[in-house]
């Protein structure tokens, strides 16, 4: 059966999805242009036409993988409710036990970024966007008098660093930390950064569920 002719944008998206799947299966170091081409039944030349090197393909694949999660994060943080509810919802979603991006993929990306300048630029930019989005809502909550936080940017950095570190533990060393204990630590950290008690977060969750 003849393949359906795709537009340039559709073809690029198809290639990026295939690259993400191959990276998750093989790792950044082992994945080849040929693997992506074979997964789609196309030539190596076609992949190289859209992405001139493996490094550019990998960097673009990671950027593509993050777009959906960044859009969802902004949706959670943009809801018309209190800053505290929005923050807790976003942090719980981003946590390793939530529904955010595949952590194995991102751990691969962080590791490869140490050696690949193009990928390092992509991951750095995405990291800045995550932190900036969280910091903005923390600042909104402070301005509204919902909680106290003298350093919203620092709070966002510390929270995401904790979540990233827990993701490594849960992905690389299964069983090291239970889901329940990890969630307690995340709630404790969020409450501490906002000058609240953990009970305040529980009350927020109850109100959100019943609302």
C-alpha positions, 0 to 999 in steps of 0.5 A: 500500500502506498504511503500517504503523502504528508506535508512537511510539518506532518512529516517532521512530527511523525519523525519526532514521535518516532525519534522519541519512541526510539530514544525511550527504547534504546537511549540517546547514545545508542539510537541511530538515524537508521533506527528512526527511519526503519521504525517508519519504513522510510529512508535515512536520507528522508530523516536527514533531509528534515534533520541534518544530524542525529544531534539536531534530531535528538534535540528537536525530539526532546523539545517536541516531547516537552511541548505537550507537558508545558501546555498542560502545565500552563493550563493548570496554572492558568485556571481561575482559582487560588494560586495555592490550588493551582500550585499544588495541582501542578506540583502533584502532576509534575511529580514522578507519581503524577501524569507528567512527561516520561521521566526515563526519557528526561533522565536520558536527556539530562545525561546526554546534555552533558556532552551534546551542546544542542541538547543542553541548550534545549533542556536548559530552555525548557527547565527555565520555562518550567521554573518561570511558570511556577515562580509566576504563580507563587508571586501571584499568591504572595501578592494576593496574600494567600501565603508568604514567600520572599523568593518565588524564583528560589522556591520554584528552583528548589521545588523542581530540583526536589521533584527531579531528584525524586524522579531519578530515585524512583526511575533508577532505583525502583522501590527506594521510596514509596509513592506515599512517602514521596508525596508527603515529602513533596507536600512538606516542601511546598508548604515550607516554601509557602510558609504554610502547614501541610494541613493547609494543602490537605484542605486545598485538595479537599476543597478542589475535589468537592468544588 
